[in-house]
């Protein structure tokens, strides 16, 4: 395992009564943003809690900012900003009190940057936490994490529960903040639109397993929906790049992972349309194909 990576997980497993995380391997380079995408209950939060030392793995190795977890978690987490959707501020304390509290714990606290984030996020230091909206609470938690100037920012479903306007506003502000300097960021969500906006690496997780991981542009470049006419004497179409095929008479719609112009030219059938796929469509196709493969192995 490399000491230079923001984090690294190798063969990590964790079993619960009704759920298991199985053989998860992930890593993130400094300065990269990884989107961890999965349905609710897929294992995103379990993965992050293992990474943060909040759970102990049954098997595997975890290093966070070059330190062994959970043995060296106190030293590692000094440079990690963590925000999750279940974190809450003290209701009767002001935002200024929270800022002073965090500043007293972390010597890297940047008061000038915190003041700039207050203005950028439209918050007031004298506001008690109980008066903040859900979106303002999310911004306040992000401010408290960012103003520490952490080397790694870990965000576990930070936009969960926000209405579309609040989510758009928070992500827009978040993207502006990311232009200030380079950080490594792990961002988990079941909302592919959020992840697509800010991530340069994507990892899909489902039912406790990593089912795909790649650069975002690689996903978008290699996946296509291809419609073509099948010859009357060809009842089906098969190739290892084809992960799904829907038929409507002679018209076939292929979902393709591994598209290229050469691949298309080698089909040998009249192609009617080729469509690029959104990250959400790619995610759904990847998960459904993975489930089909797992089902076939167990039957």
C-alpha positions as CSV (number, residue, x, y, z in Angstrom):
1,X,0.0,0.0,0.0
2,X,1.2,3.5,-0.9
3,X,1.8,6.2,1.8
4,X,1.2,8.9,-0.9
5,X,-2.5,8.3,-1.5
6,X,-5.2,10.2,0.2
7,X,-6.6,6.8,1.3
8,X,-6.4,3.2,0.3
9,X,-8.6,0.2,1.1
10,X,-7.6,-3.3,0.1
11,X,-9.8,-6.4,0.4
12,X,-11.9,-4.8,3.2
13,X,-14.9,-6.8,4.5
14,X,-17.4,-6.3,7.3
15,X,-20.2,-8.6,8.2
16,X,-23.4,-7.6,10.0
17,X,-26.5,-9.8,10.7
18,X,-28.4,-8.8,7.5
19,X,-25.7,-7.1,5.4
20,X,-22.1,-7.7,4.4
21,X,-19.5,-5.5,2.8
22,X,-17.3,-7.8,0.7
23,X,-13.7,-7.4,-0.5
24,X,-13.9,-3.6,-1.1
25,X,-10.7,-2.1,-2.7
26,X,-10.6,1.6,-3.3
27,X,-7.9,4.3,-3.5
28,X,-7.8,8.0,-4.1
29,X,-4.8,10.1,-5.4
30,X,-4.1,13.6,-3.8
31,X,-6.1,16.3,-5.5
32,X,-8.7,13.9,-6.9
33,X,-12.5,13.9,-6.3
34,X,-14.1,10.5,-6.1
35,X,-17.9,10.0,-6.2
36,X,-19.0,6.9,-4.4
37,X,-22.4,6.0,-5.9
38,X,-24.9,3.4,-4.8
39,X,-28.5,2.8,-4.0
40,X,-29.7,3.3,-0.4
41,X,-28.3,0.4,1.7
42,X,-25.6,-0.4,-0.8
43,X,-22.7,0.0,1.6
44,X,-21.6,3.6,1.1
45,X,-21.9,4.7,4.7
46,X,-20.4,1.5,6.0
47,X,-17.4,2.0,3.6
48,X,-16.9,5.5,4.9
49,X,-17.3,4.6,8.5
50,X,-14.6,1.9,8.1
51,X,-12.4,4.4,6.4
52,X,-12.9,6.9,9.2
53,X,-12.2,4.3,12.0
54,X,-15.8,4.4,13.2
55,X,-16.1,0.7,12.5
56,X,-13.4,-2.0,12.6
57,X,-13.0,-4.2,9.5
58,X,-13.3,-8.0,9.8
59,X,-10.6,-8.3,7.0
60,X,-8.5,-6.2,4.8
61,X,-6.2,-3.1,5.2
62,X,-7.1,0.6,5.4
63,X,-4.7,3.5,5.2
64,X,-5.9,7.1,5.6
65,X,-3.4,9.8,4.6
66,X,-0.7,7.3,4.8
67,X,-1.6,6.0,8.3
68,X,-2.9,2.6,9.3
69,X,-6.5,2.5,10.4
70,X,-7.9,2.3,12.9
71,X,-4.6,2.1,14.9
72,X,-3.4,5.6,13.9
73,X,-6.8,7.2,13.4
74,X,-6.3,10.1,15.8
75,X,-3.3,11.4,13.8
76,X,-4.8,10.7,10.4
77,X,-8.2,12.3,11.2
78,X,-6.5,15.6,12.3
79,X,-6.2,16.3,8.5
80,X,-9.6,15.0,7.5
81,X,-12.8,17.0,7.3
82,X,-15.9,14.8,7.7
83,X,-19.5,15.7,7.0
84,X,-22.4,13.2,7.0
85,X,-26.2,13.7,6.6
86,X,-26.8,12.5,10.2
87,X,-24.5,15.1,11.8
88,X,-26.2,17.8,13.8
89,X,-25.2,21.1,15.4
90,X,-26.0,22.0,19.0
91,X,-29.5,23.5,18.7
92,X,-29.2,26.3,21.2
93,X,-25.6,27.3,20.3
94,X,-24.8,29.9,17.7
95,X,-22.7,29.3,14.6
96,X,-20.0,31.5,16.2
97,X,-19.9,29.2,19.2
98,X,-19.4,26.2,16.9
99,X,-16.7,28.0,15.0
100,X,-14.8,28.8,18.2
101,X,-15.2,25.3,19.4
102,X,-13.7,23.7,16.3
103,X,-11.0,26.4,16.2
104,X,-10.0,25.4,19.7
105,X,-9.5,21.8,18.8
106,X,-7.8,22.1,15.4
107,X,-4.8,24.5,15.2
108,X,-5.1,24.6,11.4
109,X,-8.3,26.6,11.7
110,X,-8.3,29.5,9.2
111,X,-10.4,32.3,10.7
112,X,-10.2,34.5,7.6
113,X,-11.3,31.6,5.4
114,X,-14.2,30.9,7.8
115,X,-15.4,34.5,7.6
116,X,-15.2,34.3,3.8
117,X,-17.3,31.1,3.8
118,X,-19.8,32.7,6.1
119,X,-20.4,35.4,3.5
120,X,-20.3,33.0,0.6
121,X,-22.8,30.7,2.2
122,X,-25.1,33.5,3.3
123,X,-24.8,32.6,7.0
124,X,-24.5,34.8,10.1
125,X,-22.3,33.9,13.0
126,X,-24.8,35.0,15.6
127,X,-27.5,32.6,14.3
128,X,-28.5,29.8,16.7
129,X,-28.4,26.4,15.0
130,X,-32.1,25.8,15.7
131,X,-32.9,28.7,13.4
132,X,-31.1,27.3,10.4
133,X,-32.9,25.6,7.6
134,X,-31.9,22.1,6.5
135,X,-29.8,23.6,3.7
136,X,-28.2,26.2,6.0
137,X,-27.3,23.4,8.4
138,X,-25.6,21.5,5.6
139,X,-23.7,24.7,4.6
140,X,-22.7,25.3,8.3
141,X,-21.3,21.8,8.7
142,X,-19.4,22.2,5.4
143,X,-18.0,25.5,6.6
144,X,-16.8,23.9,9.9
145,X,-15.0,21.2,7.9
146,X,-13.5,23.4,5.2
147,X,-12.2,26.1,7.5
148,X,-9.8,23.6,9.0
149,X,-8.1,23.3,5.6
150,X,-8.1,19.5,5.7
151,X,-6.0,17.5,3.2
152,X,-9.0,15.1,2.7
153,X,-12.7,16.0,2.7
154,X,-15.1,13.1,3.3
155,X,-18.8,13.9,2.5
156,X,-21.3,11.1,3.3
157,X,-24.6,12.0,1.5
158,X,-24.3,15.7,2.4
159,X,-27.2,16.7,0.2
160,X,-29.6,14.1,1.5
161,X,-33.0,15.5,2.5
162,X,-32.5,18.8,0.7
163,X,-35.1,20.1,-1.8
164,X,-33.8,20.5,-5.4
165,X,-33.2,24.2,-5.1
166,X,-31.3,23.9,-1.8
167,X,-29.3,21.0,-3.3
168,X,-28.4,23.0,-6.4
169,X,-27.4,26.0,-4.3
170,X,-25.2,23.9,-2.0
171,X,-23.5,22.1,-4.8
172,X,-22.9,25.4,-6.7
173,X,-21.3,26.9,-3.6
174,X,-19.3,23.7,-3.0
175,X,-17.9,23.8,-6.6
176,X,-16.9,27.4,-6.1
177,X,-15.1,26.5,-2.9
178,X,-13.2,23.6,-4.6
179,X,-11.6,26.2,-7.0
180,X,-9.9,27.8,-4.0
181,X,-7.3,25.1,-3.6
182,X,-6.6,21.5,-4.3
183,X,-8.0,18.9,-1.9
184,X,-8.7,15.2,-2.1
185,X,-12.4,14.6,-1.7
186,X,-14.6,11.5,-1.2
187,X,-18.2,12.3,-1.9
188,X,-20.9,9.6,-1.5
189,X,-24.4,9.9,-2.8
190,X,-27.3,7.9,-4.4
191,X,-27.9,11.0,-6.6
192,X,-25.8,10.6,-9.8
193,X,-26.5,14.2,-10.9
194,X,-24.8,15.5,-7.8
195,X,-21.8,13.2,-8.2
196,X,-21.5,13.9,-12.0
197,X,-21.2,17.6,-11.4
198,X,-18.2,17.5,-9.0
199,X,-16.3,14.2,-9.4
200,X,-13.5,13.2,-11.7
201,X,-13.5,9.5,-10.5
202,X,-16.6,7.4,-10.0
203,X,-17.0,4.2,-8.0
204,X,-20.3,2.2,-8.2
205,X,-21.2,0.1,-5.2
206,X,-24.2,-2.3,-4.8
207,X,-25.1,-4.9,-2.2
208,X,-21.8,-4.5,-0.4
209,X,-19.6,-4.9,-3.5
210,X,-17.7,-2.5,-5.7
211,X,-19.2,-3.2,-9.2
212,X,-17.3,-0.7,-11.3
213,X,-14.7,2.1,-10.8
214,X,-13.1,4.4,-13.4
215,X,-12.6,8.0,-14.4
216,X,-15.9,9.8,-15.0
217,X,-15.0,10.6,-18.6
218,X,-14.0,7.0,-19.3
219,X,-17.5,5.9,-18.2
220,X,-19.2,8.5,-20.4
221,X,-17.0,7.6,-23.4
222,X,-17.3,3.9,-23.4
223,X,-21.1,3.5,-22.7
224,X,-23.7,3.8,-25.5
225,X,-27.2,2.8,-26.5
226,X,-27.2,1.5,-30.0
227,X,-30.3,0.8,-32.1
228,X,-30.0,-1.5,-35.1
229,X,-32.0,-3.8,-37.3
230,X,-31.3,-7.5,-36.9
231,X,-31.4,-9.8,-39.9
232,X,-34.4,-12.0,-40.0
233,X,-32.3,-15.1,-39.5
234,X,-30.5,-13.7,-36.5
235,X,-32.6,-14.2,-33.4
236,X,-30.2,-12.5,-31.0
237,X,-27.0,-10.5,-30.8
238,X,-24.1,-11.3,-28.5
239,X,-20.7,-9.8,-27.7
240,X,-18.9,-9.3,-24.4
241,X,-19.4,-5.5,-24.7
242,X,-23.2,-5.9,-24.8
243,X,-24.6,-5.8,-21.2
244,X,-28.3,-5.7,-22.2
245,X,-30.4,-6.2,-25.4
246,X,-34.1,-5.2,-25.8
247,X,-36.0,-6.4,-28.8
248,X,-39.0,-4.9,-30.6
249,X,-39.5,-7.0,-33.7
250,X,-36.4,-6.7,-35.8
251,X,-35.3,-3.5,-33.9
252,X,-32.8,-4.2,-31.2
253,X,-31.5,-1.7,-28.6
254,X,-28.1,-2.6,-27.3
255,X,-26.6,-1.2,-24.1
256,X,-22.9,-1.3,-24.7
257,X,-19.9,-1.1,-22.3
258,X,-16.8,-0.8,-24.5
259,X,-18.1,1.2,-27.4
260,X,-15.7,2.4,-30.1
261,X,-16.0,3.3,-33.8
262,X,-14.2,0.1,-34.7
263,X,-16.6,-2.0,-32.6
264,X,-19.5,-0.3,-34.3
265,X,-18.0,-0.9,-37.7
266,X,-17.7,-4.6,-36.9
267,X,-21.3,-5.1,-36.0
268,X,-22.2,-6.0,-39.6
269,X,-25.8,-4.8,-39.2
270,X,-27.6,-1.5,-40.2
271,X,-27.3,0.9,-37.3
272,X,-30.1,3.4,-36.9
273,X,-29.0,5.5,-33.9
274,X,-26.2,5.8,-31.3
275,X,-26.9,7.6,-28.1
276,X,-24.6,8.7,-25.3
277,X,-25.7,7.6,-21.9
278,X,-26.0,9.8,-18.7
279,X,-24.1,8.7,-15.6
280,X,-27.5,7.7,-14.1
281,X,-28.2,5.4,-17.0
282,X,-24.7,4.0,-16.8
283,X,-25.1,3.4,-13.1
284,X,-28.4,1.6,-13.5
285,X,-27.1,-0.6,-16.3
286,X,-24.0,-1.5,-14.4
287,X,-25.9,-2.4,-11.3
288,X,-28.5,-4.5,-13.1
289,X,-25.8,-6.3,-15.1
290,X,-23.8,-7.0,-11.9
291,X,-26.9,-8.4,-10.2
292,X,-27.6,-10.6,-13.3
293,X,-24.1,-12.0,-13.2
294,X,-24.3,-12.7,-9.4
295,X,-27.6,-14.4,-9.8
296,X,-26.2,-16.6,-12.6
297,X,-23.3,-17.7,-10.4
298,X,-25.6,-18.8,-7.6
299,X,-28.1,-20.8,-9.7
